[in-house]
Amino acid sequence: MTMGAVMYSRETTTQGSYDPAALVEQINNTILPGISHRNGFRGINVSGDPSTGTAWILTNWDTVEDLVASRQDADQLRRQATQALGGTVLGVREWDLPVVHVSDRPPTPGLPINVNRHFYDPTQLHEVVSFFAWVAEPMYRSSPGYRSVRMLVDRTTGEVLVGSVWDDEASLEEGFSRLEPIRDRAVEKGMKFVERTRREVIFYLAQ
């Protein structure tokens, strides 16, 4: 992670028949051929919750201009993939991605993901991002079983998602407990903790 090297993400949330193998097939055969040639494309991450049949597809982009330019292709590919899978698109969102770090052991399918959802005063997000980058992220990196962490930010609403990938459930819970003092400090800075959810890695590609 390098401060200032902000990327951008488009998040598509789908629900329906939960079939990771079929979803990966659509990613390889439909989505990647349709977007990987676009300027600024930096990869795709897919996670899911088998208990609800929900999947989240994140495509990552170098600049906001790259993100905007890819919208039309993304809409068409979303319709094609959703029709083939028989699911429903619940929503599409675009996020700033100011902090992302992947260890020398990148995420692989089946690994657990912890997602924390917060809200802040939008006018204080610059300070919040800096705090996360220089205080929280190093603690993630040094935690046993850590694989990756990313911070998604909506600068209009103040919503923040922090997703982290771990070797197993034990290291995930240990990491969550280890970072409790950081969350306490974030509350002092105005964080409103909304929820904590679990997902699993379905697909991971960075470039």
N, C-alpha and C positions, 0 to 999 in steps of 0.2 A: 504494500500500500504506500502511495506517495500523496501527501496532502496537496491539494490543488489539481490532482489528476482525476477529476470527477468524471464518472461515466454515467450512463443513463440506461434504464431498464423499462421494458414493456412487460407487464404481468397480465396473463390471461388465466382466468379461473374457470374451470369446467367441472361439470358434475354429470355422472351417469354411470355406465357400466365401467367398473374399475378393472382395467386390464392393462397393467404396465407393459407387457410384451407388445400388445397392439398399439399402444401409444408410442413406444420406441420405434416401431415399424413406421408409423406415420411421420415421426420426426425425421427418420433417415430417408424415407422415400418421398415425402411431400414438403415438409417444412424447411429442412436444411437446403435441398436443391433450390428452393424458392427464395431464400434470403441470404445464404452464405456468401453470395457474390456481391451483396450490397456494400457500398462504402461504409466503413466504420463498424461492421459487424464484429462483435467480440465474443460470441459464444452463446450457448443456451443451457439453462439449468431447469430441470423438471423435478418437482417433488409431489408427493401425494399423501392422502390420508385414507387408508383402506376402510376405516370405520364409517366414513361418510361418503366414499366414492368420489372425493374431490381431488382434483389435480391442479397444480399451479405451474404454468410455463413462463419462464422468464427469458427474454432475449435481451442481450446486452450490447450497448452501442457506445462508440467513442464520444460522440458529441450530440447535443440536442438536435442539431440540424440533421444528423444521420438518422436519429430516431424518428423525426418528423417525416423525412423523405421515405422511410420504410413503411409508413402507415398503410398505404394503399395495398402493397403486396401482402402485408400482414393480415389485412381484412380478408383478402381473397383466400389466403392459405388457411386462415382460421375456419372459414366456411367449409372448405374442402375437407380438412382434417376432422372437424366436428361431425360432418355428415357421414364420413367413413366410420367413425367410432360410435356413432349413435348417442353422443352426449349432448349436453346443453351448456352454452357459454353463460356463466353467471355474471361475468364482468371483465372489463379491460381497464387497466390503469397504467399510468406512466409515472416513473419514479426517478429521482436523482439517486445515484449510487456513489456517494462520496467516500465510502470506506469499504474495501474488500481485500481479504487476504486469504490465500490458499497455502497450506503447508506443503512440504515436499512429498506428502502422501495425499494426493487429491481425492475428493469424494468419489465413492463408487456406489453402484446400485445396492439398495437395501440398508444402507447406513441410516441411523436415526438423526433427525433434525429437530432442534429446539427453536421455536419462534416466539419472541417476545414482542408484544405490540404496545406502544407507548404513545402518549400525546404530550407535546410541549407548546409553549407560546411560540408561534412561528417567527417572531422577531428575535428569538434567542437561539435559533437553530444553528447559526454559525458557531456559537460558543459550545453548544451541545455536541456538534460534529467534532470539533477540536478536542473536547474532553474525551469522547469515545476513542478517537484515533490515538491519542497520546497516553491515555490511562487505561481504558478498558481493553483495547485490542491487544496490547502486550500481555495482559493477564490471560486472555484467551490463548495466545500463542504458547505460553509457558505451561498450560494445563495439560495433564496427561490425557491421551486419547483425542486431542484436538485435531481436526482436519481442516476446517475453514470457517470464516465468519464474513458476513456482509451486512451493511447497514443501508436500508432503503428509506428515503426521506421524501415526504410530500411537503414542499416548502410553503404551500398555500394553507393547508389545514394544520400543519404541525405534527402530522402522524409519522411515526417512525416504526419500522419493522427491523428487528435484529434476528437474523437466522444463523445458527451455528450447526456444523456437522461434526459428529463424534464417532469414535470407533464402535461404541456400544452404549447400551442404556446406562451402565454403571458409570462410565466416564462422563456421559452427558449430565447425570445427576450430580456427580462430583464437581463438574465445571460450573453448574448452576449454583451450587452452594458456595463454591469458592468466590464467585463473583457477587455475592450478596452485598458486601461493603460498597462495591461500585454502584449497585442499584440504590443503596441508601443515599449515597452522595448525589446521584441523579435526581432522587426525590427532592433533595434540598435545593436543586437547581430548577425545580418546577415540573419534574416528570410526573405524569399521571399514568400509572401502570394499568393497562386495560385487560390484557389476557396473556396467557401462555399456552401455546398449542404444540402438538407433536406432528411431525411428518416423516416421510422416508424418502431417500434419494431414489429417483427413478432413472434419471439420465443426467450426465454432466459432460459438457464440452466447453473448453475455454480456448480462445485463439487470439 
